[in-house]
């Protein structure tokens, strides 16, 4: 009887160890996979940054057709949006690393670059709209976090339904000189805030109506 109990105990112990090691290995495998994906995303962000820099130099060319400007702006912004969204998925799935934080900062800089490069073309071309959403990255305030989630969904819906909208979400608390300068230039008093076509700042957004009104779509 005693031998039987010992046998059962050792069997249970072996099974527990096997399950623990399998879980540990799986965790390490997932971590390594995510690490590789983050590395690839970092390389892609370098390409996007170079592309956006070159685009910003060309975009203010007075000889460029406004339709070309609109299509290329929206294409670049949408690509950056999808890359940054992928980064957010990695952030939500585990511990936020320093590399992830740097990547997030780079995408904020990319969007700020697009924001500044569209100043003159927005005045010259009337065939597209610019929505800049400035928010607080990594906030611990649950109310603000909930508010920002709602705003993000509203603005994404507007972008999805309107082919002529350039949407640029930018974290306003990343200690980026360019972003801080733009916040000062547009006299943004609090976060989150939405700037429509560089001439109207919105601080209250329960639904899409305020933005659509600013876009003259209602």
N, C-alpha and C positions, 0 to 999 in steps of 0.2 A: 504493500500500500504506500509506504514511504518512498520507495523507489519510483512508483508511478507518479506521485506528486512532484518529485524532483524532475522527472522526465518532462512532465507538462510545463513546469516552471522554466526549464531550459529551452523548450520549444517556443514558449511565449517570449522569452528574452531574445532569442535569435530572430524571431519574426519582428519584434519591436526594433531591434538594431537594423535589420534589413530595410524596414519601412523608413526609419530615420535617415539612413544613408541614401536611400533612393530619393527622399525628399530634399536632402542636402545637395545631392548631385543635380537634381532637376532645377533647384534654385540657382545653383552656380551656372548651369547651362543657360537658363533664362537671362541671368545677369550678363553673361558673356555675349549672348545674342543681342540684347538691348545695347550693350556697349558698342558692338560692331555697327548697329543701326545708327547710334548717336554719332559715331565716327564718320559714317557715310553722309549723315545729315549735315555734319560740320563742313565736310568737303563741298557738299552741294550749296551750302550757305555762302562759301567763298566764291563760287561761280556766280551765284545770284547777286552778290555784292558787286562783283566786277561788272556784271551785265547791267545792273541798275545804275552804276556810276557812269558807264558809257552812254546809257540811255538818257540819263539826266543832262548830259552835255549836248546830245542831239535834239532833245525834245523841244528846246526853245528856239530851234531854227525856224525863222519866219517863213521859209520856203516849204516847210513840211505841211502836207495836207492834214487838216484837222481830224479827218476820219482815221488816218494812219496813227495820229497821236493818241486818239481815243482807244483804238483797238490795242495798240502796243502797251499803253498805260494799264489798261484793265487786264491784259494778259500777264504782265509782270506782277501786278498786285495780286491777282488770283493765285499765281504760282507761289509767291511768297506766303500768302495766306494758308495754302495747303501744307507747305513745308512747316510753318509755325504751328499749325493744327496738329501735325504729326508729333512735333516736339511736346505739345501739351498732353497728348496721349501717353507718351513716355513718362512725363512728369507725374501724371495721375496714377500710373501703374506701379510706382515705387518711389524710392528716395530720390529727392532732387539733388543732383550732384553739381559741383562747381562748373563742370563742362556744360551742363544744361543751362545754368544761369547765364554763362557767357554766350551761349547760342541764342538764348532769348534776347539778350542785350543786342546781339548782332542783328536779329530780325527787327528789333525796334529801330535800330539805326537805318536799316534798309528802308523801312517805311517812312522814316523822317526824311530820308533822301528823296523819296518819291514825292512827299508832301511839298518840299521846298522847290523841286524841279517843275512843279505844275502851276506855280503862281502866275506866270505870264500867259501860259497856254490856256488857263481857265478864263482869263480876261479876253483873249483873242478868239478862242473857240467856244461855242455855246452848245456843243453837241454831247457833252458829258458832264456829270456831276461828281463832286468830291465830298466824301464823308470821312472825317477823321474822328476816331473814337479814342479819347485819352482816358486811361483807367489806371488803377493802382495795382501793381503786380504783387502777388504774394500777400495780400492783405489778410490779417487775422480777424478783422471785424466781420462777424457773420452777417450782419445786416448789409454792409457794403458789398460783401461777396455775393449775396443773394441778388442785390440790385444789379451788380455788374453782369451776373449770369443772364438776368432778364434782358438787360440792354443788349448784350451780345446776340441773343436770339432774335430780338426785334430787328437789329441792324443787319443781321445775316439774311433774314427774310426779305428785307428791302433790297439788299444786293442781289439775292436770288431772283426776285421778281422783276428787277429793273436792269436791263442789259447795258444801260448807260451810266451805271454807278461805280465809282472807284472807291472801295472801302479800305481804310487804313487804320486798324486797331494799333495803338501805340501805348506802351506802359510809360506813365509820366514820372515814375519814381526810380528810374534806373541810373541816375547820376550821369546822364548823357548830356553834354554841353549843348548839342544841337537841339535836343528836345526841350531842355530847360529854356533855351533862347526862344523857341517857338511858343512855349507856354506863356512866357513873358510878353511876347509880341502880340498874342491874341488875348492877353489879359484874362487867362483862365484862372478863376478864383478857387475852384475846388474840383476834386475828382470823384466820380467820373464826369466827363463832359464830352459833348459832341459838337464839332465844328462843321458847319455845312457851307461848302463852296467858299471857305475862307472869309465869310462875312456875317455869320450868325452862330452864336454859341448857345447850346441848349444844356440845361442842368436838370430838367425834369423830363422823364421819359417813361410813362406808364404804358404807352402803345406807340404805334408807328406814326400817328397823326402829326405831332410837332415836326418831325423830320420831313414827312411828305409835304406838309405846308411850306416848309422852307425850300423844298425842291419844286414847288408849284405843281405838285402832282395830285392835289385834292382841291 
